[in-house]
Amino acid sequence: FVQRTEWSLQLMTQRALEAESNVEKLKQEIFILQGELESSKVENENLRAGQMTDLGAVKHNINFALQNLHKIITGANWSIRQLVSGAESLHFVAEVLQSTGKISEVEGEKE
């Protein structure tokens, strides 16, 4: 009975030592994983900050493009007004020339 108790005690001691060894290994693994988690958190925050910066840059570029587009539209409108005004002037000159031609015809018929 004593031998059996000693054997059980040795077996329990061996299991306890193995369990302690496993606990130490798990503690080390937890420590490593916590370090990786912290690194991942920092990397995640950096990526989010980078996205905000990228979004800010995109927004700035869009605003810049819109400002330039408005300038181009204003210039195009001015050019269109100039073309219409020039066409009206040419139409007026054509009417004057046509009237002058009719006057010349009438004077030619009188002579």
C-alpha positions as CSV (number, residue, x, y, z in Angstrom):
1,F,0.0,0.0,0.0
2,V,2.9,2.4,0.8
3,Q,4.6,1.6,-2.4
4,R,1.5,2.2,-4.3
5,T,1.0,5.5,-2.5
6,E,4.6,6.5,-3.2
7,W,4.2,5.6,-6.8
8,S,1.0,7.6,-7.1
9,L,2.8,10.5,-5.4
10,Q,5.7,10.3,-7.8
11,L,3.2,10.2,-10.7
12,M,1.4,13.2,-9.4
13,T,4.6,15.0,-8.8
14,Q,5.7,14.3,-12.4
15,R,2.3,15.5,-13.7
16,A,2.6,18.7,-11.6
17,L,6.1,19.4,-13.0
18,E,4.8,18.8,-16.5
19,A,1.9,21.1,-15.8
20,E,4.2,23.8,-14.4
21,S,6.4,23.5,-17.5
22,N,3.3,23.8,-19.7
23,V,2.2,26.8,-17.7
24,E,5.6,28.5,-18.2
25,K,5.5,27.8,-21.9
26,L,2.0,29.2,-22.1
27,K,3.0,32.3,-20.2
28,Q,5.9,32.8,-22.7
29,E,3.5,32.3,-25.6
30,I,1.0,34.8,-24.1
31,F,3.8,37.3,-23.6
32,I,4.8,36.9,-27.3
33,L,1.2,37.2,-28.4
34,Q,0.6,40.3,-26.3
35,G,3.7,41.9,-28.0
36,E,2.3,41.0,-31.4
37,L,-1.1,42.3,-30.5
38,E,0.4,45.6,-29.4
39,S,2.4,45.8,-32.7
40,S,-0.7,45.1,-34.6
41,K,-2.6,47.8,-32.8
42,V,0.1,50.3,-33.5
43,E,0.2,49.2,-37.2
44,N,-3.6,49.5,-37.4
45,E,-3.6,53.0,-35.9
46,N,-0.8,54.0,-38.4
47,L,-2.8,52.6,-41.3
48,R,-5.9,54.4,-40.1
49,A,-4.0,57.7,-39.8
50,G,-2.5,57.0,-43.3
51,Q,-6.0,56.5,-44.7
52,M,-7.1,59.8,-43.2
53,T,-4.1,61.5,-44.7
54,D,-4.9,59.9,-48.1
55,L,-8.5,60.9,-47.8
56,G,-7.4,64.4,-47.0
57,A,-5.1,64.5,-50.0
58,V,-7.9,63.1,-52.3
59,K,-10.3,65.8,-51.0
60,H,-7.7,68.5,-51.6
61,N,-7.1,67.3,-55.1
62,I,-10.8,67.2,-55.8
63,N,-11.3,70.7,-54.6
64,F,-8.3,71.9,-56.6
65,A,-9.7,70.2,-59.7
66,L,-13.1,71.7,-59.1
67,Q,-11.6,75.2,-58.8
68,N,-9.8,74.7,-62.1
69,L,-12.9,73.4,-63.8
70,H,-14.9,76.5,-62.7
71,K,-12.1,78.7,-64.2
72,I,-12.3,76.7,-67.4
73,I,-16.1,77.0,-67.6
74,T,-15.9,80.7,-66.9
75,G,-13.3,81.1,-69.7
76,A,-15.4,79.0,-72.1
77,N,-18.5,81.1,-71.3
78,W,-16.5,84.3,-72.0
79,S,-15.2,82.8,-75.3
80,I,-18.7,81.8,-76.3
81,R,-20.0,85.3,-75.6
82,Q,-17.2,86.8,-77.7
83,L,-18.0,84.4,-80.5
84,V,-21.7,85.3,-80.4
85,S,-20.8,89.0,-80.3
86,G,-18.4,88.6,-83.3
87,A,-21.0,86.7,-85.2
88,E,-23.6,89.5,-84.6
89,S,-21.0,92.0,-85.7
90,L,-20.4,90.1,-88.9
91,H,-24.1,89.7,-89.5
92,F,-24.5,93.5,-89.2
93,V,-21.6,94.1,-91.6
94,A,-23.2,91.7,-94.1
95,E,-26.5,93.6,-93.8
96,V,-24.7,96.9,-94.3
97,L,-22.8,95.6,-97.3
98,Q,-26.0,94.1,-98.7
99,S,-27.8,97.5,-98.3
100,T,-24.8,99.3,-99.9
101,G,-25.0,96.9,-102.8
102,K,-28.7,97.6,-103.3
103,I,-28.1,101.3,-103.1
104,S,-25.4,100.9,-105.7
105,E,-27.8,99.0,-107.9
106,V,-30.5,101.6,-107.6
107,E,-28.0,104.4,-108.4
108,G,-26.7,102.4,-111.4
109,E,-30.2,102.0,-112.7
110,K,-30.8,105.8,-112.4
111,E,-27.7,106.5,-114.4
